[in-house]
Each structure stands twice: as structure tokens, then as C-alpha cells.
Amino acid sequence: MTVKIHIFCVKVSAVLIFLLFFQGTKAQYNFQALDQKLEASKKELGGAVVTLIYKDGKLIYQKAIGEFTVKTQAPIVGSSKWLTAALVMSFVDQGKLSLDDKVSKYIPLFAKYSKGYITIRDCLSHMTGIEADPNILKKATDHRSFASLEDEVIDFASKKEIQTNPGLEFRYSNIGLNIAARIVEIVGRRGFEQLMQERITRPLLMRNTSFSSLDAVNPSDGAISTANDYMNFLIMILHKGEFNGKRILSEKSLIEMHTLRTNSSTIKLIPKVAEGFNYGLGEWIQDTDENGKATVVSCPSLFGTWPLVDFCRGYACIVLPSALLKDSQRALYKNIKSVIDEQIAANCK
């Protein structure tokens, strides 16, 4: 009888130790203020929103409001660009492309129309020099129908005017990323959607993410995704190109993506939500350290999706609402991040 009681006590003690450890892990963060902020902003966020925070190998925060869940598919519009840039960089990793390759190497038509000096790097940094529609929101919500991505890129080459030499001025648009995506199709000898699945979404277990469309595929604005799916992409970024022990992108490629390509004098056309940010390759650089190294990178969408990675605090976060992003929401998202940062200490010197 004594032996049985002893064994029982040992088991109970082990369970209690585990529960105390688990409770301590959870208790190190108090996101009550974040809960309150999201609930108070429910109407501004369209009545439905999902927010996820990942750190140290696990989700440390998850909240769904309204009809949205972590698996709800929604258009992510401009946040698609980050995925497309990653796809292009996977070809750079393999040596099948160079960032300094001229687009005319793959699409000779660009040379015919005095656009022969545009590089893939220029495309990924919105510095092609090709004229862009100043009405950024209209361009994102009213994508012109083309029969194919090839037809759209031919239109960029033959009908769009050059405003400045490539590499000199930043103008946010769909032009550069869609040109780079078409080059990937040429080099990969497959359609964009298939390449995206093979190299990015399938390895990252992003089963509910797609660029499928009744019109031509739109690599810049055309993806639908879920909070769960996009978080997997952010985890890969946070973990320097690895996901579940598998290498998706090289550290070198991620360093290229995180390197500043713009400054206040080169930015000529920028959405209001990103004013004050700079740009790398396919991503916004929200914050840098004193040496200009990216500490917070993101890819906010005009439809409200705001994914980001904070390297100093070691976390990834996505806010996916059902509302179109308004200029006023920039302050809201900034405030949301501040509330998160109050709970997670920075490790950068």
C-alpha cells in the first residue's frame, strides 16, 4: 500500500511540475491590453480580424474576432509581393537568375523600347523607372484584365513610358514584381502558380494559399491566404530561411531582401500606409538599427493584412482583418505593435 501511495505521489508531483512550467511559460506575457485594443478596434477592422504572434517556436498569442478564424481565406493583395519576391530569390539561390541580370536577357522586347537596362534587382525594389499609376489604391482594386501574365508584361514593355533611369527612383506599383514573376515563368518553364506551389507554399504547408484567378495571374496583388498559412511564411523569414528543419531560402538571399534600397530622396510614389518606411526587395523595412540594418520588416496590404517580423524581439506577427485599409489604420497598427512590444523585450544592442 505504501509503495502505491509513493508512486501515486510521484506521478502527481510530475504533473504539477509540468503544469507549473506551462503556466509560467504562458504567464510571461500579458496580452490583456492587446485583447482590449483589438476588441475596441473591431469596427475599424471590419468587424472580423485574426491576430497571431509567434515566438520561440510556438504561438504565444492567438485571437479571432467575428467571423474570421485562423483558417479563413481572404485576399491579401499587396502582401502577395513578399511571397513573389521569395519565389524569385529561390531561383537566385539555384544560380538560375542573378539580381543583376537585365530583364531584356529574358524578354528582348524591353530593349526594343529603351528599357533594356532594367535589372531584376530594380524590379524587386520598385525602381524600374517605368511610369506607375499614382492612384495606388485604384490600381490594386481595379486590376486590368489580361489574358496572361505574359500579355501584361508585354504591355509594360511596349506601352508604358520611362520616367527615369532604372535604379534611381522608387515608385510603388505592380510593374516590377510582375516582370520578375514573368521571368521566373520563362526560366522555370512553368506557370507562376505552379512554381509558387512547388517552391514556396507547398514546402511551407500553406495549403490554403493560392494565386488562382479567372483573369491573368497577378503576382503582386493576387493571392488569397489565411493567417495560419502566412504565419508559416513569416516563421521561415524569422528563422533565416528555414521551416520545420527544411531550407527554403538561403541566408544570403534573405540578407539581400532585408538590405535598404531606398532613402527619403529616392522615394517618389508610396502608399500612405508605408510613409516613413524604406524598401528592400519585395518587403518594407519598418525599422533599422544605427548601422542601417533591418530590425523590423513587413509587407502591409491596402486590404488591411499586416504581416511583420521583428528581429530584435524575435517574433513574427500577422493581423488579418476583413476591412479595407484606411490611412487612419496606420496609427492603429503602430499602436498594436507598441502594445505587443511592451510585453516582449528587445535583444538588439
C-alpha positions in Angstrom: 0.0 0.0 0.0 2.8 2.4 0.9 4.6 1.7 -2.4 1.4 2.5 -4.3 0.9 5.8 -2.5 4.5 6.7 -3.1 4.2 6.0 -6.9 0.9 8.0 -7.0 2.6 11.0 -5.3 5.5 10.9 -7.7 3.1 11.0 -10.7 1.0 13.8 -9.2 4.2 15.8 -8.5 5.4 15.3 -12.1 2.1 16.6 -13.4 2.1 19.6 -11.1 5.6 20.5 -12.1 4.6 20.3 -15.8 1.6 22.4 -15.2 3.6 25.0 -13.3 6.2 25.1 -16.1 3.5 25.5 -18.7 1.7 28.2 -16.7 5.0 30.0 -16.2 5.7 30.0 -19.9 2.2 31.4 -20.7 2.4 33.9 -17.8 5.5 35.7 -19.0 3.3 37.6 -21.5 0.2 39.6 -20.6 -1.7 40.5 -23.7 -4.8 41.8 -22.0 -4.1 45.3 -23.3 -3.8 43.8 -26.9 -7.2 42.0 -26.4 -8.7 45.2 -25.4 -7.2 47.2 -28.3 -8.4 44.6 -30.9 -11.9 44.5 -29.4 -12.1 48.3 -29.2 -11.0 48.5 -32.9 -13.3 45.7 -34.1 -15.5 48.1 -36.2 -12.5 49.9 -37.7 -11.1 46.5 -38.7 -14.3 45.5 -40.5 -15.9 43.5 -37.7 -13.7 40.5 -38.2 -10.0 40.1 -37.6 -7.4 37.4 -36.8 -4.2 38.2 -34.9 -1.3 35.7 -34.4 2.1 36.2 -32.7 4.8 33.6 -32.9 8.0 33.5 -30.8 10.4 30.9 -29.5 9.0 28.0 -31.6 5.3 28.5 -30.7 2.3 30.8 -31.0 2.3 33.0 -27.9 -0.9 34.8 -28.9 -4.0 34.0 -31.0 -7.2 35.9 -31.2 -10.1 35.7 -33.7 -12.9 38.2 -33.7 -16.1 38.0 -35.6 -16.5 35.5 -38.5 -12.8 35.2 -39.1 -10.8 32.2 -37.9 -7.1 31.3 -38.4 -8.1 29.3 -41.4 -10.4 31.9 -43.1 -9.2 32.7 -46.6 -9.0 36.3 -47.6 -7.4 38.5 -50.3 -4.0 39.7 -49.0 -3.4 42.0 -52.0 0.0 43.8 -51.6 1.2 41.2 -49.1 1.4 38.9 -52.1 4.6 40.7 -53.2 6.6 39.2 -50.3 5.7 35.7 -51.5 6.6 36.6 -55.1 10.0 38.1 -54.1 10.8 34.9 -52.2 10.0 32.8 -55.2 12.3 34.9 -57.4 15.1 34.6 -54.7 14.7 30.8 -54.8 15.9 30.9 -58.4 18.8 33.2 -57.4 19.7 30.6 -54.8 20.0 28.0 -57.5 22.1 30.2 -59.8 19.4 30.3 -62.4 19.0 34.0 -62.1 21.1 36.9 -60.9 19.7 40.0 -59.3 21.9 42.0 -61.7 20.6 40.2 -64.8 18.9 42.6 -67.2 15.3 41.8 -67.9 16.0 42.1 -71.6 18.1 39.0 -71.3 14.9 37.0 -70.9 12.4 39.4 -72.6 14.2 41.1 -75.5 11.2 43.3 -76.1 12.3 45.6 -73.3 15.5 46.5 -75.1 13.5 47.4 -78.2 11.5 50.0 -76.2 14.5 51.6 -74.4 14.0 49.6 -71.2 17.0 47.3 -71.7 18.9 48.3 -68.6 16.3 47.4 -66.1 17.6 44.6 -63.8 15.8 42.0 -61.7 17.0 43.9 -58.6 15.3 47.0 -60.0 12.1 45.0 -60.4 12.1 43.7 -56.9 12.7 47.2 -55.4 10.1 49.1 -57.5 12.9 51.0 -59.2 12.4 50.1 -62.8 11.9 53.7 -63.9 8.7 52.8 -65.7 5.7 55.1 -65.2 3.3 53.9 -62.4 -0.3 54.9 -61.8 -0.3 57.5 -59.0 -3.7 56.2 -57.8 -2.2 53.2 -55.9 -5.4 52.1 -54.3 -7.3 52.1 -57.6 -4.6 50.1 -59.3 -4.8 47.5 -56.5 -8.5 47.1 -56.6 -9.1 47.5 -60.3 -6.5 45.2 -61.9 -6.8 45.4 -65.7 -7.7 42.1 -67.2 -5.1 40.4 -69.4 -5.2 37.0 -71.0 -1.9 36.1 -69.3 1.0 37.4 -67.2 3.0 37.4 -70.4 0.5 39.8 -72.1 0.6 42.1 -69.1 4.4 42.3 -69.1 4.4 42.9 -72.9 2.1 45.8 -72.2 4.6 47.2 -69.6 7.4 46.9 -72.2 5.7 48.3 -75.2 3.2 50.8 -73.9 4.5 52.2 -70.6 6.7 55.2 -70.7 10.1 55.5 -68.9 10.1 58.3 -66.3 13.7 57.9 -65.1 16.7 55.7 -65.4 16.3 52.4 -63.6 17.7 52.2 -60.0 17.2 55.9 -59.3 13.6 56.4 -58.1 11.2 54.3 -56.1 7.6 54.1 -57.4 5.4 51.6 -55.7 3.3 49.5 -58.3 2.7 46.1 -59.7 5.1 46.6 -62.5 8.5 45.4 -61.2 7.3 42.3 -59.3 5.1 41.1 -62.2 8.0 41.5 -64.6 10.2 39.4 -62.3 7.5 36.9 -62.0 7.2 36.5 -65.8 11.0 36.0 -66.0 10.6 33.2 -63.4 8.0 31.6 -65.7 10.4 31.7 -68.6 13.4 30.3 -66.6 11.3 27.7 -64.7 9.3 26.7 -67.8 6.1 26.5 -65.8 3.3 28.8 -64.9 3.7 31.2 -61.9 1.1 29.4 -59.8 2.7 26.0 -60.2 6.2 27.4 -59.4 4.8 29.1 -56.3 3.3 25.9 -55.1 6.5 23.9 -55.8 8.9 26.2 -54.2 7.1 28.3 -51.5 3.6 27.4 -50.5 3.8 23.6 -50.5 7.1 23.4 -48.6 5.7 25.9 -46.1 2.5 23.9 -45.7 0.5 26.9 -47.0 -2.3 24.7 -48.2 -5.0 27.5 -48.3 -2.8 30.0 -50.2 -3.3 30.5 -53.9 -2.8 33.0 -56.8 -5.5 31.4 -58.9 -7.8 33.8 -60.7 -10.3 34.0 -63.6 -8.1 36.7 -65.1 -4.3 36.6 -65.6 -2.4 35.6 -62.5 -1.3 38.7 -60.5 1.9 38.0 -58.6 1.8 41.5 -56.9 -1.7 41.6 -55.6 -3.5 38.4 -56.5 -3.0 36.0 -53.6 -5.6 34.7 -51.1 -4.3 33.2 -47.9 -5.1 32.6 -44.2 -3.5 33.9 -41.0 -2.2 30.3 -40.3 -0.6 30.0 -43.8 1.0 33.4 -43.9 2.4 32.9 -40.4 4.4 29.9 -41.8 6.0 32.2 -44.3 6.9 34.6 -41.5 8.4 31.8 -39.4 10.6 31.0 -42.3 11.8 34.6 -42.5 12.3 34.8 -38.8 14.3 31.5 -38.9 16.7 32.8 -41.6 15.2 30.8 -44.4 14.4 27.5 -42.7 11.0 26.0 -41.9 10.5 22.7 -40.0 14.2 21.9 -40.5 14.0 22.4 -44.2 15.9 25.2 -46.1 13.5 27.3 -48.2 15.7 30.3 -48.9 19.4 30.9 -48.2 20.5 33.4 -45.5 22.3 35.3 -48.3 19.0 35.8 -50.2 17.3 37.0 -47.0 20.1 39.5 -46.3 19.6 40.8 -49.9 15.8 41.1 -49.2 16.5 43.0 -45.9 19.0 45.4 -47.4 17.9 49.0 -47.8 17.4 50.0 -51.4 15.7 53.4 -50.8 16.0 56.6 -48.8 13.8 59.6 -48.4 15.2 61.3 -51.6 14.6 58.3 -53.9 11.0 57.6 -52.9 8.6 59.3 -55.3 5.4 57.2 -55.1 4.5 55.4 -51.9 1.2 54.3 -50.3 0.3 56.4 -47.2 0.3 53.3 -45.0 4.0 52.9 -45.7 5.1 56.5 -45.4 8.3 56.7 -43.4 9.3 53.2 -44.2 12.0 52.2 -46.7 12.2 49.3 -49.1 14.3 46.2 -49.6 13.4 43.5 -52.1 9.7 42.7 -52.0 9.3 43.9 -48.5 9.1 47.1 -46.5 11.8 47.9 -43.9 9.9 49.5 -41.0 12.9 50.0 -38.7 16.7 49.7 -38.7 19.5 49.9 -36.2 22.1 52.6 -36.1 24.0 50.9 -38.8 21.1 50.7 -41.2 20.5 47.0 -40.7 16.8 46.0 -40.9 15.3 45.2 -37.5 11.6 45.1 -38.5 10.4 44.0 -41.9 6.9 43.8 -43.2 4.6 43.8 -46.2 1.3 45.7 -45.4 -1.6 45.4 -47.8 -4.0 48.1 -48.9 -6.7 45.5 -47.9 -5.6 45.6 -44.3 -3.3 42.5 -43.9 -0.2 43.4 -42.0 2.4 40.7 -41.6 5.7 41.6 -39.9 8.9 40.2 -38.4 10.7 41.9 -35.6 14.2 40.5 -35.4 15.3 42.4 -32.3 12.4 40.9 -30.3 12.4 37.6 -32.1 8.8 37.4 -33.0 6.5 37.3 -36.1 3.0 38.7 -36.2 0.1 38.9 -38.6 -3.0 41.0 -38.3 -5.6 39.9 -41.0 -8.8 42.0 -40.9 -11.9 42.0 -43.1 -11.7 45.7 -43.8 -10.0 47.8 -46.5 -7.0 49.6 -45.0 -7.6 53.3 -44.4 -5.0 55.9 -43.8 -6.1 56.1 -40.2 -5.3 52.4 -39.6 -1.6 53.0 -39.9 -1.7 54.6 -36.5 -3.8 51.7 -35.2 -1.3 49.1 -36.4 1.5 51.1 -35.0 -0.3 51.2 -31.7 -0.9 47.4 -31.8 2.8 46.8 -32.3 3.6 49.1 -29.4 1.3 47.1 -27.2 3.0 43.9 -28.3 6.5 45.4 -27.8 5.6 46.3 -24.2 5.5 42.5 -23.4 8.5 41.4 -25.5 11.9 42.8 -24.7 14.3 43.8 -27.5 17.6 42.0 -27.7 19.4 44.2 -30.2 22.2 46.3 -28.9 
